[in-house]
Amino acid sequence: MIDQAAKLRKLINDKKTASGQTVLQNEQIVEDARVICVTSGKGGVGKTNFTINLAIELSRLNNRVVIMDADLGLANVDVALGIIPEHTLLDVIHGEKSIGEVMSPGPDNIKVISGGSGITELVDMSFSSIQQLTEKLLLINNYADIILIDTGAGLSSAVLSFVLAAQEVIVVTTSEPTSITDAYAMIKTINSRKKNKEIGIVINRVKNITEGDIAFEKLKNAAKRFLSMDLYKLGYVFEDNNVVKSVKKQVPFIIGYPNSIATKNIKDIAIGLIDDKGVNMKSSRNLDSFFKRIFGFFRQEA
């Protein structure tokens, strides 16, 4: 644990930009942001709550983090954080606002972009309009080292569009049999559309490590046997009454209950995501390709 902490401190010291630093739009972008899509096979597994708390911890580890709320049916990142966004992605699509202007400030320097109904408008856009929008969206690199995409739950075309376009995917599930089944259905669908995609698994609300291990092994073994693919264990988040309290207060538990077991779990997962060797998620970062894939998937589904 000491070695891991020392390594993390070195990673933090080597970061080129501190959280919250303003970057002018005419500055040269050195590296594309890392895009991580967080999804689930069914609703009610704590996906959005996990995403928000993970974002805060990643920000505390000296990453500029932007959450894009891509849940078309029930966008609720802003609700969970107790913030009211003045603008959404729709304003960028209509050319009324820049990507920086539609970001709502969140705790610990994270920023939130509400997708809302704007995402569905991508279907009817012309090629030239998509090209112009892509150029606007690429400026998100000026504000983010990591972009967390919080999708809706289930296998809708909108959810799959983001999942398939992202470089990295995290599937959140619980240990309940129905949740495991739905998570496997999501993994199977992803694999059928894009072979060899690396998927990390988070088991939420486990009572103990054994319960988490059993749930993960079920998914891992099924994926290996029937899909010939490997899944990566990112970690478990333990059942914690403080999580329920934090949701009611609209305060992320990592802030309201910093000494809780759930907070410790999130910190461990965040460290694992930064440490590529610990996660085996090594994907090339190309934000331009990500957005073009998104637009392509939406137009195919139209």
Secondary structure by P-SEA (a helix, b strand, c coil): caaaaaaaaaaaaacccccccccccccccccccbbbbbbccccccaaaaaaaaaaaaaaaaccbbbbbbcccccccccccccccccccccccccccccccccccccccbbbbbbbcccccccccccaaaaaaaaaaaacccccccbbbbbccccccaaaaaaaaaccbbbbbbcccaaaaaaaaaaaaaaaaaccccbbbbbbcccccaaaaaaaaaaaaaaaaacccbbbbbcccccccaaaaaaaaacccccccccccaaaaaaaaaaaaaaacccccbbbbbbaaaaaaaaaaaaaaac
